[in-house]
């Protein structure tokens, strides 16, 4: 959908990836139907990624519990997500 619909319309409208555009540019050039389709696709993608992160943390935590219950007094590699705010400090 992106390559066949969105990209050709935006290229024809003069969209250059490195240049910032406001949302009105996309609404004006894609039209309501395509803009809403793209908006929903992005929202779905963000939701999927967010849920994957949540599920991964739950699985990791459960896995750690199981390992600790089987292998008492052992240390296991753990991970936590980097807080983006602190990452750049």
Secondary structure, DSSP 8 states (H G I E B T S, - for coil): -IIIIIHHHHHHTT--TTS---HHHHHHHHHHHHHHHHHHHHHHHHHHHHHHHHHHHHHHHHHHHHHHHHSTT----------HHHHT-
